[in-house]
């Protein structure tokens, strides 16, 4: 005899789908925020997911102590998850801005709490459904809907939810979905619930708080970021790859990616002139140039000073970066409209993959990536990456790599030099002082030793010919130390970088 699902059974299975989707969103949001704030995305995702799964196990184990009034317990748990899980991104954003010392404790405390509550949900649903469904059908149905919900969110989170809504709104939206499941349970089991009025008031209260949070999501984010960045936030956007924030204050406009300063308007010219001109002028007459990273267009601005340049290829992973610096009035003026140059071709791709798949050769390649704060960026500082870079250089080609501070992160800097040397390129390190960053390091890489340029373009604000030799002279406190080779299999640079900068920013 065929089993025809009852409305209660259908409703509970649908709630399993929603519950699984919501639980995974909270887990991913916590891991993403941890990687934004604490760096090292592999470590943060691993520890957050591990903690969450452990907490789910605790919740599942604790579910055996719930033997009576199962619908009432299910309703209360849904409301708690809706409130705590839905508010998790907002709470972590505010904690990072107002009490940064408590961020890590709050992060793992919330992950443990939400994970334990989610771990309670599924066993309770299964026990409620067991009244009417055979065990073999029950397990297969519940797990099917659970996995389908997880699949839907795992695809939607990076491709749709974060880019369109941001982390705060995404959390609150899925908190509302948990609250809707609670209201559904309230209606389905209204005849079994003790103190029905109290449950109704609790459900309405949670729903109201989440709706209020959703309406005020922008205000929450602004409150946190204004406090965090001190200067006024004039642009903020969460892309699938990073949090982009532009501020304006006494130092002019400043760009932050995942909370890390990328440039300050008042002295960015020092950084970008030092990055670009030793390679470009050292080559002599470059025609084809590539820029890897540098979606702000500042490096392209400097490259276009050379009349010999016929084409520039900008490889930037995040389309939001190039869109912002091509269309925002003030920011596009900073790069002198470089992103609108007819000589420029913009490619939105992972630079590692682009090097692997391409066949073009370039006279100069400018590598302008963020510092290796995590393993996904660290792969762009490995021997494997520099070997690919070497294959795309013309016979007399030169690459230049921004590294880090040879003063603050001395071993990290020389690790990059050792890694470039390891692939057969000749590394020529140099440094320049950029007030916003301090002493900053760069490395020229080519098939022969780099030469000091004999001429520079007109109109530079920082570099001149007499000072160029000084860039290649390292005082004793920045002199070479053993670094080692950064490989894909070990990524020693990421851990070294974290240790050295951690002494400055504990």
C-alpha positions as CSV (number, residue, x, y, z in Angstrom):
1,X,0.0,0.0,0.0
2,X,1.4,3.4,-1.0
3,X,2.2,5.9,1.7
4,X,0.7,9.3,1.0
5,X,2.5,12.0,3.0
6,X,0.3,14.0,5.4
7,X,0.5,17.8,5.4
8,X,2.5,17.7,8.7
9,X,5.0,15.3,7.2
10,X,5.5,17.5,4.1
11,X,5.8,20.6,6.2
12,X,8.5,19.1,8.4
13,X,10.5,17.7,5.5
14,X,10.4,21.2,3.8
15,X,11.6,22.6,7.1
16,X,14.5,20.2,7.1
17,X,15.6,21.7,3.7
18,X,15.3,25.3,5.1
19,X,17.0,24.3,8.4
20,X,20.0,22.7,6.5
21,X,20.3,25.8,4.3
22,X,20.2,28.2,7.2
23,X,22.7,26.2,9.2
24,X,25.2,26.1,6.4
25,X,24.8,29.9,5.8
26,X,25.7,30.6,9.4
27,X,28.7,28.3,9.2
28,X,30.0,29.9,6.0
29,X,29.3,33.4,7.2
30,X,31.3,32.8,10.4
31,X,34.2,31.3,8.4
32,X,34.2,34.1,5.9
33,X,34.3,36.8,8.6
34,X,37.0,35.0,10.4
35,X,39.1,35.0,7.2
36,X,38.4,38.7,6.7
37,X,39.5,39.6,10.2
38,X,42.0,37.0,11.2
39,X,43.5,36.2,7.8
40,X,44.7,32.8,6.6
41,X,41.4,31.6,5.1
42,X,42.3,27.9,5.0
43,X,43.0,27.9,8.8
44,X,39.9,29.9,9.6
45,X,37.6,27.9,7.4
46,X,39.0,24.7,8.8
47,X,38.7,25.6,12.5
48,X,35.3,27.2,12.1
49,X,33.9,24.3,10.2
50,X,35.5,21.8,12.6
51,X,34.1,23.6,15.6
52,X,30.7,23.8,14.1
53,X,30.6,20.1,13.3
54,X,31.8,19.2,16.8
55,X,29.1,21.4,18.2
56,X,26.5,19.7,16.0
57,X,27.7,16.4,17.4
58,X,27.2,17.7,20.9
59,X,23.7,18.9,20.0
60,X,22.8,15.5,18.5
61,X,24.0,13.8,21.6
62,X,22.1,16.1,23.9
63,X,18.8,15.5,21.9
64,X,18.3,12.2,23.7
65,X,17.4,14.2,26.9
66,X,14.4,15.7,25.1
67,X,11.7,13.1,25.5
68,X,8.4,15.1,26.0
69,X,6.8,18.1,24.2
70,X,9.0,17.6,21.2
71,X,7.1,20.2,19.0
72,X,7.5,22.8,21.7
73,X,11.3,22.1,22.0
74,X,11.6,22.3,18.2
75,X,9.9,25.6,18.0
76,X,12.0,27.1,20.8
77,X,15.2,25.9,19.1
78,X,14.2,27.3,15.8
79,X,13.6,30.7,17.4
80,X,17.0,30.6,19.1
81,X,18.8,29.7,15.9
82,X,16.9,32.4,14.0
83,X,17.9,35.0,16.5
84,X,21.5,34.0,17.2
85,X,22.5,32.6,13.8
86,X,20.7,35.4,11.9
87,X,22.5,38.0,14.0
88,X,25.9,36.3,13.9
89,X,27.5,38.3,11.1
90,X,26.2,41.6,12.5
91,X,27.4,40.8,16.0
92,X,30.9,39.8,14.7
93,X,31.2,43.0,12.6
94,X,30.3,45.1,15.6
95,X,32.7,43.2,17.9
96,X,35.6,43.6,15.5
97,X,35.0,47.4,15.4
98,X,34.2,48.1,19.0
99,X,35.9,45.3,21.0
100,X,38.5,43.6,18.7
101,X,40.1,41.7,21.5
102,X,36.8,39.8,22.0
103,X,36.3,38.8,18.4
104,X,37.9,35.4,18.5
105,X,36.1,34.4,21.7
106,X,32.8,35.6,20.4
107,X,33.3,33.9,17.0
108,X,33.9,30.5,18.4
109,X,31.3,30.9,21.2
110,X,28.6,31.8,18.6
111,X,29.8,28.9,16.3
112,X,29.6,26.5,19.2
113,X,26.1,27.7,20.3
114,X,24.6,27.8,16.8
115,X,26.2,24.4,15.9
116,X,24.8,22.8,19.0
117,X,21.3,24.1,18.3
118,X,21.4,23.0,14.7
119,X,22.6,19.6,16.0
120,X,19.4,19.4,18.1
121,X,17.1,20.2,15.2
122,X,17.3,17.2,12.9
123,X,17.0,14.5,15.6
124,X,13.9,16.3,17.0
125,X,12.4,16.4,13.5
126,X,13.1,12.8,13.0
127,X,11.5,11.8,16.3
128,X,8.4,13.9,15.5
129,X,8.1,12.3,12.0
130,X,8.6,8.8,13.5
131,X,5.1,8.8,14.7
132,X,3.8,8.3,11.1
133,X,6.8,7.3,8.9
134,X,8.6,4.0,8.8
135,X,12.2,4.3,9.9
136,X,13.8,3.3,6.6
137,X,11.8,6.0,4.8
138,X,12.3,8.5,7.5
139,X,16.1,8.4,7.5
140,X,16.3,8.6,3.7
141,X,13.8,11.4,3.4
142,X,15.3,13.6,6.2
143,X,18.9,13.1,5.0
144,X,17.9,13.8,1.3
145,X,16.3,17.1,2.2
146,X,19.1,18.0,4.6
147,X,21.8,17.4,1.8
148,X,19.7,19.2,-0.8
149,X,19.4,22.3,1.4
150,X,23.2,22.3,2.0
151,X,23.9,22.0,-1.7
152,X,21.6,24.9,-2.6
153,X,23.3,27.2,-0.2
154,X,26.9,26.1,-0.9
155,X,26.3,27.3,-4.5
156,X,24.3,30.4,-3.8
157,X,26.5,31.7,-0.9
158,X,29.5,32.8,-3.0
159,X,27.8,33.4,-6.3
160,X,24.6,35.2,-5.3
161,X,24.1,35.9,-1.6
162,X,27.3,37.6,-0.6
163,X,27.8,39.6,-3.8
164,X,24.1,40.8,-3.8
165,X,23.2,41.1,-0.1
166,X,26.5,41.2,1.8
167,X,27.2,39.1,4.9
168,X,25.0,41.0,7.4
169,X,21.9,40.9,5.2
170,X,22.4,37.3,4.3
171,X,22.6,36.3,7.9
172,X,19.5,38.2,8.8
173,X,17.6,36.9,5.8
174,X,18.3,33.3,6.7
175,X,17.4,34.1,10.3
176,X,14.0,35.2,9.0
177,X,13.7,31.8,7.2
178,X,14.4,30.0,10.5
179,X,11.8,32.2,12.1
180,X,9.3,31.3,9.4
181,X,9.9,27.6,10.1
182,X,9.1,28.4,13.7
183,X,5.9,30.1,12.8
184,X,5.0,27.1,10.6
185,X,5.7,24.8,13.5
186,X,3.5,27.1,15.7
187,X,0.6,26.6,13.3
188,X,1.1,22.9,12.7
189,X,1.3,22.0,16.4
190,X,-0.9,24.7,17.9
191,X,-3.0,22.1,19.6
192,X,0.0,20.3,21.2
193,X,1.8,23.4,22.5
194,X,1.6,24.4,26.2
195,X,1.5,28.1,26.9
196,X,0.6,28.9,23.3
197,X,0.3,32.6,23.9
198,X,3.9,32.8,25.1
199,X,5.1,30.9,22.0
200,X,3.2,33.3,19.8
201,X,4.7,36.4,21.5
202,X,8.2,34.9,21.3
203,X,7.8,34.1,17.6
204,X,6.5,37.6,16.8
205,X,9.3,39.2,18.9
206,X,12.1,37.3,17.1
207,X,10.5,38.0,13.7
208,X,10.3,41.7,14.6
209,X,13.9,41.9,15.7
210,X,15.2,40.2,12.5
211,X,13.0,42.4,10.3
212,X,14.3,45.5,12.1
213,X,17.9,44.3,11.7
214,X,17.3,43.6,8.0
215,X,15.9,47.2,7.5
216,X,18.8,48.6,9.4
217,X,21.5,46.4,7.9
218,X,23.3,49.3,6.2
219,X,23.3,51.3,9.4
220,X,24.8,48.3,11.3
221,X,27.6,47.9,8.7
222,X,28.3,51.6,8.6
223,X,28.4,51.9,12.4
224,X,31.0,49.0,12.5
225,X,33.1,50.2,9.6
226,X,33.1,53.9,10.6
227,X,34.5,52.8,14.0
228,X,36.9,50.3,12.5
229,X,38.4,52.6,9.8
230,X,38.2,55.9,11.7
231,X,37.9,57.9,8.5
232,X,34.5,58.2,6.8
233,X,33.6,55.2,4.6
234,X,32.6,56.5,1.2
235,X,32.3,53.0,-0.5
236,X,31.9,49.5,0.8
237,X,31.2,46.4,-1.2
238,X,31.5,42.6,-0.5
239,X,32.5,40.7,-3.6
240,X,32.8,36.9,-3.8
241,X,36.6,37.4,-3.2
242,X,37.0,40.2,-0.6
243,X,35.6,43.1,1.3
244,X,36.4,46.4,-0.5
245,X,36.3,49.6,1.6
246,X,37.3,53.1,0.5
247,X,37.5,55.8,3.2
248,X,38.2,59.5,3.1
249,X,40.0,61.6,5.7
250,X,43.0,63.7,6.3
251,X,45.2,61.3,4.3
252,X,42.7,61.6,1.4
253,X,41.2,58.4,0.0
254,X,42.4,55.1,1.3
255,X,41.7,51.6,0.0
256,X,41.3,48.6,2.3
257,X,40.8,45.0,1.1
258,X,39.6,42.7,3.9
259,X,40.6,45.3,6.4
260,X,44.2,45.6,5.1
261,X,45.4,49.0,3.8
262,X,46.3,48.9,0.1
263,X,47.1,52.5,-0.6
264,X,46.6,56.0,0.8
265,X,46.0,58.9,-1.6
266,X,48.7,61.1,0.0
267,X,51.6,58.8,-0.7
268,X,50.5,56.1,-3.2
269,X,52.6,57.8,-5.8
270,X,55.7,56.7,-3.9
271,X,54.6,53.1,-3.9
272,X,53.5,52.9,-7.5
273,X,56.5,54.9,-8.9
274,X,58.9,52.5,-7.0
275,X,56.9,49.5,-8.2
276,X,56.8,50.3,-11.9
277,X,59.7,52.5,-13.0
278,X,62.8,50.5,-12.1
279,X,61.5,47.7,-14.3
280,X,60.0,49.8,-17.1
281,X,62.9,52.2,-17.4
282,X,65.4,49.4,-16.8
283,X,64.0,47.6,-19.8
284,X,64.5,50.6,-22.0
285,X,61.6,50.4,-24.6
286,X,58.9,48.0,-23.4
287,X,56.1,47.5,-25.9
288,X,53.9,44.8,-24.3
289,X,53.2,45.0,-20.6
290,X,51.1,42.9,-18.2
291,X,49.9,43.9,-14.7
292,X,48.8,41.1,-12.4
293,X,46.6,42.4,-9.6
294,X,46.5,46.2,-9.3
295,X,42.8,46.6,-10.2
296,X,43.0,50.1,-8.9
297,X,44.7,51.2,-12.1
298,X,47.6,53.1,-10.4
299,X,50.3,50.8,-11.8
300,X,48.7,51.1,-15.2
301,X,48.8,54.9,-14.9
302,X,52.6,54.8,-14.4
303,X,53.1,52.3,-17.2
304,X,51.3,54.6,-19.7
305,X,53.9,57.3,-19.2
306,X,56.1,55.3,-21.6
307,X,55.5,56.2,-25.3
308,X,56.9,52.9,-26.4
309,X,54.1,50.9,-24.7
310,X,51.7,49.6,-27.3
311,X,49.5,47.4,-25.1
312,X,48.8,46.7,-21.4
313,X,47.0,43.6,-20.1
314,X,45.5,44.0,-16.7
315,X,44.7,40.7,-15.0
316,X,42.5,41.3,-12.0
317,X,40.5,38.6,-10.3
318,X,37.7,40.8,-8.9
319,X,35.6,42.7,-11.5
320,X,34.3,44.9,-8.7
321,X,37.7,46.5,-8.3
322,X,38.1,47.5,-11.9
323,X,34.5,48.6,-12.1
324,X,34.9,50.8,-9.0
325,X,38.2,52.5,-10.2
326,X,36.9,52.9,-13.7
327,X,33.6,54.5,-12.9
328,X,33.9,56.3,-9.5
329,X,34.7,59.9,-10.2
330,X,37.3,60.6,-7.5
331,X,39.0,57.2,-7.8
332,X,39.2,57.2,-11.6
333,X,40.9,60.6,-11.3
334,X,43.5,59.1,-9.0
335,X,44.5,56.7,-11.7
336,X,44.3,59.5,-14.3
337,X,41.6,57.5,-16.2
338,X,44.1,54.7,-16.9
339,X,41.4,52.1,-17.0
340,X,39.8,53.8,-19.9
341,X,42.9,53.8,-22.0
342,X,42.5,52.3,-25.5
343,X,45.9,50.5,-24.9
344,X,44.4,48.6,-22.0
345,X,42.8,45.1,-22.0
346,X,41.2,44.0,-18.8
347,X,41.0,40.3,-18.0
348,X,39.1,39.1,-15.0
349,X,40.8,35.9,-14.1
350,X,42.9,34.1,-11.5
351,X,46.5,35.2,-12.4
352,X,47.9,31.7,-11.7
353,X,45.4,30.1,-14.1
354,X,45.9,32.9,-16.7
355,X,49.7,32.3,-16.7
356,X,49.1,28.6,-17.1
357,X,46.8,28.9,-20.1
358,X,48.2,31.9,-21.9
359,X,50.8,31.9,-24.7
360,X,51.7,35.7,-25.0
361,X,55.1,37.0,-24.1
362,X,55.6,40.3,-22.3
363,X,58.5,42.8,-22.0
364,X,57.5,43.8,-18.5
365,X,55.2,42.0,-16.0
366,X,54.2,44.0,-12.9
367,X,53.0,41.7,-10.1
368,X,51.0,43.8,-7.6
369,X,49.2,41.3,-5.3
370,X,48.2,41.9,-1.7
371,X,50.6,40.5,0.9
372,X,50.5,36.7,1.5
373,X,48.1,36.8,4.4
374,X,46.5,33.5,3.5
375,X,47.2,30.4,1.5
376,X,45.0,31.4,-1.5
377,X,47.2,34.5,-1.9
378,X,50.3,32.7,-0.8
379,X,50.2,30.5,-3.9
380,X,50.9,33.6,-6.0
381,X,54.3,33.9,-4.2
382,X,55.4,30.3,-4.8
383,X,58.1,28.8,-7.0
384,X,55.4,27.3,-9.2
385,X,54.0,30.8,-9.8
386,X,57.4,32.3,-10.6
387,X,58.2,29.5,-13.0
388,X,55.0,30.3,-14.9
389,X,55.9,34.0,-14.8
390,X,59.3,33.2,-16.4
391,X,57.7,31.4,-19.3
392,X,55.7,34.5,-20.2
393,X,58.7,36.9,-20.2
394,X,60.2,37.9,-23.6
395,X,63.9,37.2,-24.1
396,X,64.9,40.5,-22.4
397,X,61.8,40.6,-20.2
398,X,61.7,41.9,-16.7
399,X,59.2,41.1,-13.9
400,X,58.7,43.1,-10.7
401,X,57.1,41.8,-7.6
402,X,55.8,43.8,-4.7
403,X,56.7,41.9,-1.6
404,X,56.4,43.2,2.0
405,X,58.5,45.2,4.4
406,X,62.1,44.1,4.6
407,X,62.3,45.8,7.9
408,X,59.2,44.5,9.7
409,X,59.0,41.1,7.9
410,X,62.6,40.6,7.0
411,X,62.6,36.8,6.6
412,X,59.4,37.0,4.6
413,X,61.0,39.5,2.2
414,X,64.1,37.3,1.6
415,X,61.9,34.2,1.3
416,X,60.4,35.8,-1.8
417,X,63.9,36.6,-3.1
418,X,65.0,33.0,-2.5
419,X,61.9,31.6,-4.2
420,X,62.4,33.7,-7.3
421,X,66.1,32.6,-7.5
422,X,65.0,29.0,-7.1
423,X,63.3,29.0,-10.5
424,X,66.3,30.2,-12.5
425,X,65.5,33.9,-12.6
426,X,67.9,36.4,-11.2
427,X,66.3,38.3,-8.3
428,X,67.4,41.9,-7.7
429,X,65.8,43.2,-4.5
430,X,65.2,46.9,-3.7
431,X,63.2,49.0,-1.3
432,X,61.5,52.4,-0.9
433,X,60.0,54.4,2.0
434,X,56.2,54.8,1.8
435,X,55.0,56.7,4.9
436,X,51.6,54.8,5.1
437,X,53.5,51.4,5.0
438,X,57.0,52.2,6.2
439,X,59.9,50.7,4.5
440,X,58.6,48.6,1.6
441,X,60.2,46.0,-0.6
442,X,60.2,45.0,-4.2
443,X,62.1,42.4,-6.3
444,X,63.1,42.6,-10.0
445,X,63.2,39.3,-11.7
446,X,64.8,38.5,-15.1
447,X,67.1,36.2,-17.0
448,X,70.1,38.5,-16.4
449,X,70.9,40.9,-13.5
450,X,68.9,44.1,-13.6
451,X,70.6,47.3,-14.4
452,X,69.9,50.7,-12.8
453,X,67.9,52.9,-15.3
454,X,69.7,55.7,-17.0
455,X,66.6,57.7,-17.7
456,X,63.1,58.2,-16.2
457,X,59.9,59.7,-17.5
458,X,59.2,63.3,-16.8
459,X,56.6,64.4,-14.2
460,X,57.5,61.9,-11.4
461,X,57.0,63.1,-7.9
462,X,59.3,60.7,-6.0
463,X,61.9,59.0,-8.1
464,X,64.9,60.7,-9.7
465,X,68.1,59.4,-11.2
466,X,70.5,60.3,-8.3
467,X,68.4,58.4,-5.8
468,X,67.9,55.2,-7.8
469,X,71.1,53.4,-6.7
470,X,70.0,54.0,-3.1
471,X,66.9,51.8,-3.6
472,X,69.2,48.8,-4.2
473,X,71.3,49.4,-1.1
474,X,70.1,47.5,2.1
475,X,71.3,48.7,5.5
476,X,72.3,46.1,8.1
477,X,68.8,45.8,9.7
478,X,67.3,44.8,6.3
479,X,70.3,42.8,4.9
480,X,69.8,39.3,3.6
481,X,68.9,36.5,6.0
482,X,68.1,32.8,5.2
483,X,64.4,32.6,4.0
484,X,63.8,29.3,2.2
485,X,61.8,28.5,-0.9
486,X,58.0,29.0,-0.7
487,X,56.4,26.0,-2.5
488,X,52.8,25.1,-3.1
489,X,53.3,22.1,-0.9
490,X,54.5,24.0,2.2
491,X,53.6,27.7,1.9
492,X,56.2,28.6,4.5
493,X,55.8,32.3,3.5
494,X,52.3,32.5,4.9
495,X,53.3,31.3,8.3
496,X,56.5,33.3,8.4
497,X,54.6,36.5,7.3
498,X,51.9,35.9,10.0
499,X,54.5,35.4,12.7
500,X,56.5,38.5,11.8
501,X,53.6,40.9,11.3
502,X,51.9,39.4,14.4
503,X,54.7,40.9,16.5
504,X,53.7,44.4,15.2
505,X,49.9,43.9,15.3
506,X,49.3,41.3,18.0
